[in-house]
Amino acid sequence: MITLTERLRAVQEQVARLVREHKALHGKLAQAEVEAQDHRRTVDLLKVRVAELERENEVLRKSKGGEGRSGDPGTKERIDELVHEIDRCLALINS
């Protein structure tokens, strides 16, 4: 038969274990919050970069539109690069 002292000891051990688990989980939560904040900053930076690239892309499209087919030979390639970079930024934001 389990004595009162043994039951109290078991409860104390269980409380101590739960306190340790609580501290460990609290540490993990703090780390996850820091990581989430870093991810939010990265998303914000990528959104700004996408907006910059879209503006630059629009300027290039407008400048090419006025020139017809005889535009700068590198303009189409530059637009393709910008579109590709925008796609990469959007993929990073969505992941």
C-alpha positions in Angstrom: 0.0 0.0 0.0 1.2 3.5 -0.9 1.8 5.7 2.1 0.9 9.4 2.2 4.6 10.3 2.2 5.2 8.3 -1.0 2.2 9.9 -2.7 3.4 13.4 -1.7 6.8 12.6 -3.1 5.3 11.4 -6.4 3.2 14.5 -6.6 6.3 16.7 -5.9 8.3 14.9 -8.6 5.4 15.3 -11.1 5.2 19.1 -10.2 8.9 19.5 -10.7 8.8 17.7 -14.0 5.9 19.9 -15.2 7.8 23.0 -14.1 10.8 21.9 -16.2 8.6 21.2 -19.2 6.9 24.6 -18.8 10.3 26.4 -18.8 11.4 24.4 -21.8 8.2 25.2 -23.7 8.5 28.9 -22.7 12.0 29.0 -24.2 10.8 27.4 -27.4 7.9 29.9 -27.6 10.4 32.8 -27.2 12.6 31.3 -29.9 9.6 30.8 -32.2 8.5 34.4 -31.7 11.9 35.7 -32.6 11.9 33.5 -35.8 8.4 34.8 -36.7 9.5 38.4 -36.3 12.5 37.7 -38.5 10.2 36.1 -41.1 7.9 39.1 -41.0 10.8 41.4 -41.6 12.0 39.3 -44.5 8.5 39.4 -46.0 8.3 43.1 -45.6 11.7 43.6 -47.3 10.7 41.2 -50.1 7.4 43.1 -50.6 9.3 46.4 -50.9 11.7 44.8 -53.4 8.8 43.4 -55.4 7.2 46.9 -55.6 10.6 48.4 -56.7 11.0 45.7 -59.4 7.4 46.2 -60.6 8.0 50.0 -60.9 11.2 49.4 -62.8 9.5 46.8 -65.0 6.7 49.3 -65.7 9.2 52.0 -66.7 10.9 49.6 -69.0 7.7 48.5 -70.6 6.6 52.1 -71.2 9.9 53.1 -72.6 9.8 50.1 -74.9 6.2 50.8 -75.9 7.1 54.2 -77.4 10.0 52.7 -79.4 8.1 49.9 -81.1 10.1 46.9 -82.2 13.4 48.9 -82.6 14.0 49.2 -78.9 17.2 48.6 -77.0 18.4 45.1 -77.7 18.8 44.4 -73.9 15.4 45.7 -72.8 13.5 42.5 -73.3 16.2 40.5 -71.5 16.1 43.0 -68.6 12.3 42.8 -68.4 12.6 39.0 -68.3 15.2 39.2 -65.5 12.9 41.6 -63.5 9.9 39.4 -64.0 11.9 36.4 -62.9 13.2 38.2 -59.8 9.6 39.3 -59.0 8.5 35.7 -59.2 11.3 34.6 -56.9 10.4 37.2 -54.4 6.7 36.3 -54.5 7.6 32.6 -54.0 9.7 33.5 -50.9 6.8 35.6 -49.6 4.3 32.8 -50.1 6.5 30.1 -48.5 
